[in-house]
Amino acid sequence: MPLRSALDLLPRARAAGHAVGAFSIHSPEMVEAVFDAAEAAAAPVILQVGRRAVRNSGVEQCCAWVRQRASRSAVPACLHLDHALDFDAVVRGLRAGCTSVMYDGAELPLAENARRTAEIVRLAHAAGVPVEAEVGRVGGVEDDISVEEAEARLAGPEACARFVAETGCDSLAPAVGSVHGLGSGVPRLRIDLLRRIAAVVPLPLVLHGGSGLDGAQMRAAIGAGVAKVNIDTELRRAFVAGLREGLEAHGPTDDPALALAAGTAAVRAQVAARIADFGAAGQA
């Protein structure tokens, strides 16, 4: 079916009390795995193209993988450009067919973040595409974004409400204690803060840094207003681990399909587990 806008998926998810998994893809095999898991669970899904994938393969190529597979998908899917840092990156994503974009101005002062986000909103809305924005700084590492945990700034409810009013963004990713990447410990989300933000921000909320979070924290965050959860690192690790296992299981071989099939299966299993955590099964 045709790609869907995030506006078709996220408000419904927040109202219904589930979240849509936003899974970062880095290869055609990962795209196939995400769609296979979503179709098996009858779940809506978001496939994300982040800065690492853009650097390695180009936004046009990554988006082409998703568009091709979406054309035969049995579930609604959105193609999301993640962590775009400037106007030009957003333009390239829109031209490549993204049906949702995220502008990341979180490292800027709040007023400048709001000003630039508002510019991106005007651009994307003119193309009929919704915009996700970020307030506060999420700790850890993802897509070349590094922030010392001690420097990570949590988002305040009042700042979030003002930011949404000034920018016209369509969804908001507030910093509430999650971390990009996978560290040595399990992050502890500020569910109380999420609830306070949700009380003054009527938009779907987005949780960045979902990798490594346990199911209980996921469910609590969703109950507090989160409608989209980003998963990247754990999928990359699953894919690479699957490749290694596939090579070891088949011994000396010159057939890359054997290793790729194992990597694809590992990602498929991880996505299926997260869809269950998000309560998204049967919501397509």
Steps between C-alpha positions, in 0.01 A plus 500: 500500500616861462718650771305677772559826680593492868179698551307190391668285766612694806189691620302176476768316694502754782120496521489120503781457752762324289818614326625458147849355477742720305776268386821633346610316187850464355463242221235342276505194726410710803216661306365154412530384861308799636217461251481123553467541877241777468293300253511188717371707795255709294667811643554846351867583469744785442830442321762760580797623301756658732830675454710183512296339223509820295877519535550135404245457221344838419151615588370436148612136502371432851163650419482302176541175698206594722277629220550184295410269789212719613338463158417138589446546871186374672531751786509881511858628504660842531844599369667732750815711468662499843731758662533739207726784610435760233264630232682327213480157665124541539462606137689189385281281718182652363622458144588136574141430605501524880150530645628631834811696597673579827699817542750478785584840644534369854862612540400860426363745756126442531401824325726425201378140489143632485582754228669245275238235567228744396683552168516124444132467587405758237710317240375150579137600543509659156584150374228342715753334734489516882796598719636347818713723723710452813521698823778436751798278430489122508819349642717236338599441139296457183570589141819694590318699770698475827389656825658432837235368736588769753418765238171351390222749560149386580208678336266709714122496447473878466786515249344218299159668488653832391718327239202320345296820486784694337601238242184321391680164508291184477671278758751564776795305636572632850812394689366297793791277601552262207839473331606449141687177450558221751708575808601289796175552693128525435381863475227608739226700336337791680144379457377774733655760271346336194155521658548868580610570142209301356259705711600822322605366158208340310726363225635145472818472706808320372751300702851510360755245614263206538774239459574323826187614683303221665141428412365635829654843443378498141144429608513767768626757248225409255243534775639847566446618140783358286372398155831434317807318630832514314707182478839494329801363688347171604400430139850567370646275766248226427576514128876481544471221759272309264750537216775354719283212613398426144861482387596279792204268451580432134876477524716605206273638228501754223121545509417832669129412497551257786639764734255766383204270567619448856547873553155569358343241730668657805364845416155356430490340845612822671240709320227247585592520869487878498166510320363285782652737760333796329155342493487555125409146389163491328485880468562522124 
